[in-house]
Amino acid sequence: MNTSKDPLHGITLAAILDSLVAQYGWEEMGARINIRCFTHDPSVKSSLKFLRRTPWAREKVEQLYIKSLRK
């Protein structure tokens, strides 16, 4: 059986975002990762659009998600 050790394997960006919003809320996420789509009128739709176009921001969100899994 070939199982990936990558914690992001098979998880969509939308699922990552939903999980982080449920765990931290928009305000805390905006404090941890200071990007406008988290701090000004946040929504999953606008955040997904921004994160898909912005590799550095997506990487920060993915790192926060990995960190949240360890807790």
C-alpha positions in Angstrom: 0.0 0.0 0.0 1.4 3.4 -1.0 0.5 6.0 1.7 1.9 9.5 1.5 3.6 11.0 4.6 2.6 14.4 3.3 -0.1 15.8 5.6 -1.5 17.9 2.7 -1.8 14.9 0.4 -5.4 14.6 -0.9 -6.7 17.6 1.0 -8.1 20.5 -0.9 -7.3 24.1 -0.2 -11.0 24.7 0.6 -10.9 21.9 3.2 -7.7 23.4 4.7 -9.3 26.8 4.9 -12.6 25.4 6.4 -10.6 23.6 9.1 -8.5 26.6 10.0 -11.6 28.9 10.2 -13.3 26.4 12.4 -10.2 26.1 14.7 -9.0 29.7 14.8 -11.7 32.0 13.3 -11.0 34.8 10.8 -9.7 37.2 13.4 -7.0 34.9 14.8 -6.0 33.8 11.3 -5.6 37.4 10.3 -3.4 37.9 13.3 -1.3 34.9 12.5 -1.1 35.5 8.7 -1.5 39.2 7.9 -3.2 39.1 4.5 -6.1 41.3 3.5 -8.5 38.4 2.6 -8.4 37.3 6.3 -8.5 40.8 7.9 -11.0 42.8 5.8 -14.5 41.3 5.1 -13.2 37.7 5.0 -14.9 34.9 3.2 -13.9 31.4 2.1 -14.6 32.3 -1.6 -12.4 35.4 -1.6 -9.7 33.7 0.3 -9.6 30.8 -2.0 -9.3 33.1 -5.0 -6.4 35.0 -3.5 -4.6 31.9 -2.2 -4.8 30.1 -5.5 -3.1 33.1 -7.2 -0.6 33.8 -4.5 1.9 31.0 -3.8 3.6 32.6 -0.8 0.3 33.2 1.0 -0.9 29.7 0.2 2.4 28.3 1.6 1.8 30.2 4.9 -1.7 28.8 5.1 -0.6 25.3 4.5 2.1 25.6 7.2 -0.4 26.9 9.7 -2.6 23.9 8.8 0.3 21.5 9.3 1.1 23.1 12.7 -2.6 22.9 13.7 -2.6 19.1 13.1 0.2 18.6 15.6 -1.9 20.1 18.4 
